[in-house]
């Protein structure tokens, strides 16, 4: 079969341009999904939440002890778990943060956030001012190694075996964001 070589280069050029155009439009893709993974930003109402990092905390570690100020030693078979956040308010109005958070495991066991006295604590039930972020600039949490505010949980040992763990963030309008945590 004889191919007309005069049409082949323009055909390849048009095909390459179409593929490039698809790639460029995909780069600007955004989603309104409320189910994300740790490290991804989720929009909930007018606030943008990013779980920077999550991990088990060791009370004997000097860095971790700052996150656990005021907490008793965990009971046998339990351990502290920290979730580090950043929240952005890019609007011109203040918006409320949730008053609580919860985690569920693959067995649908639910665990609620516990109160904290740490300077790094997430400021539950407070407002994020217009054009502000949590943690606020120059705060202990923002200047810390992780640069996020921490939400503390006391989890039983079996929770780490029942992965994935999912963080549930309630919004003010009834929506709930679900963040799959990377352990």
C-alpha positions in Angstrom: 0.0 0.0 0.0 1.4 3.4 -1.0 1.0 6.2 1.5 0.9 9.8 0.3 3.8 11.2 2.2 2.7 14.8 1.5 -0.2 14.4 4.0 1.7 12.5 6.7 3.6 15.4 8.4 0.6 17.7 8.6 -1.5 14.8 10.0 1.2 14.1 12.7 1.4 17.8 13.5 -2.4 18.1 14.0 -2.5 15.0 16.1 0.4 16.3 18.3 -1.4 19.7 18.7 -4.6 17.9 19.8 -2.8 15.8 22.4 -1.0 18.9 23.7 -4.3 20.8 23.9 -5.8 18.0 26.0 -2.7 18.0 28.3 -2.9 21.8 28.9 -6.6 21.7 29.8 -6.0 18.9 32.2 -3.4 20.9 34.0 -6.0 23.4 35.1 -8.5 20.8 36.2 -10.1 21.3 39.6 -12.6 19.2 41.4 -15.3 20.0 43.9 -15.0 16.5 45.4 -15.2 16.3 49.2 -13.2 13.0 49.3 -9.5 13.6 49.1 -6.2 12.1 50.3 -3.8 13.5 52.8 -1.8 16.4 51.2 -4.6 17.4 48.9 -6.7 20.5 49.5 -10.4 20.2 50.0 -12.9 23.1 49.6 -15.5 23.1 52.3 -17.8 26.1 52.2 -15.5 29.2 51.8 -12.5 27.5 53.5 -9.8 25.4 52.1 -8.4 22.6 54.3 -5.2 20.8 53.8 -4.0 17.9 56.0 -0.3 18.4 55.7 0.7 15.4 57.8 -0.6 12.8 60.2 1.3 10.4 62.5 1.4 8.7 65.8 2.9 10.8 68.5 5.5 9.6 71.0 5.2 11.4 74.4 8.9 10.6 75.1 10.0 12.5 71.9 10.9 16.2 72.5 9.1 17.5 69.5 6.0 15.3 70.1 5.9 16.3 73.8 5.1 19.9 72.7 2.0 18.6 70.8 0.9 16.6 73.9 1.1 19.3 76.6 -1.4 18.5 79.4 -2.2 15.0 78.1 -1.9 12.1 80.5 0.2 9.0 79.5 -1.9 7.0 77.1 -3.6 3.9 78.6 -2.3 0.5 77.7 -3.2 -0.4 74.1 -3.8 3.3 73.1 -1.6 5.9 71.5 -1.9 9.5 70.5 -2.4 10.4 66.9 -1.9 13.9 65.5 -3.3 15.4 62.3 -1.6 18.7 61.2 -3.7 21.2 59.2 -3.5 24.4 57.3 -6.8 26.2 56.6 -7.1 29.1 54.1 -9.8 31.8 54.1 -9.4 33.7 50.8 -12.7 35.5 51.2 -13.5 39.0 52.5 -15.5 37.6 55.5 -14.6 35.7 58.6 -15.7 32.0 58.7 -16.2 29.5 61.5 -14.0 26.5 62.0 -15.7 23.2 63.0 -16.0 22.6 66.8 -15.0 19.0 66.4 -13.5 16.4 64.0 -13.6 12.6 63.9 -11.7 9.7 62.4 -13.2 6.4 61.2 -11.3 3.2 60.4 -12.1 0.4 57.9 -14.3 -1.3 60.5 -16.4 1.9 60.9 -15.2 2.6 64.4 -15.3 6.3 65.1 -12.9 8.3 67.2 -13.4 11.9 68.3 -10.8 14.6 68.6 -9.7 15.2 72.2 -9.1 18.6 73.9 -5.6 20.0 73.9 -3.6 22.6 75.8 -0.8 22.7 73.3 0.4 25.9 71.6 0.1 23.9 68.4 -3.6 23.0 68.9 -6.1 23.5 66.1 -8.4 26.3 67.1 -11.8 24.5 67.1 -14.9 26.6 67.0 -13.2 29.9 66.3 -13.3 32.1 63.3 -10.7 32.4 60.5 -10.6 36.1 59.7 -10.9 37.4 56.1 -7.9 36.7 54.0 -6.2 34.8 56.9 -5.0 31.3 57.5 -4.7 28.7 60.3 -2.2 28.6 61.8 -1.9 32.4 61.8 1.3 34.0 60.7 4.1 34.1 63.3 2.2 31.8 65.7 4.0 28.9 67.4 2.2 26.4 65.1 3.1 28.3 62.0 6.8 28.6 63.0 7.0 25.0 64.0 8.7 22.1 62.1 5.5 21.0 60.4 3.9 24.5 60.0 0.4 23.3 60.9 -2.0 23.3 63.7 -2.6 19.8 65.3 -5.8 18.0 66.1 -5.2 15.2 68.7 -6.8 11.8 68.9 -6.4 8.9 71.3 -6.6 5.7 69.2 -6.6 2.1 70.3 -3.9 -0.1 68.8 -6.3 -1.9 66.5 -7.1 1.3 64.6 -3.7 1.1 62.9 -4.6 -2.4 61.7 -8.0 -1.3 60.3 -6.8 1.0 57.6 -7.5 3.2 55.9 -8.2 5.9 58.5 -10.5 8.6 57.3 -10.7 12.1 58.8 -14.2 13.7 58.7 -14.4 17.5 58.6 -17.8 19.0 59.1 -18.7 22.2 57.2 -21.0 24.9 58.3 -23.5 24.2 55.5 -23.9 20.5 56.4 -21.3 19.2 53.9 -18.6 16.8 55.2 -15.1 16.4 53.8 -13.4 13.1 54.0 -9.6 12.9 54.0 -8.0 9.5 53.6 -4.9 9.6 55.9 -1.5 8.2 54.8 -0.1 6.0 57.6 
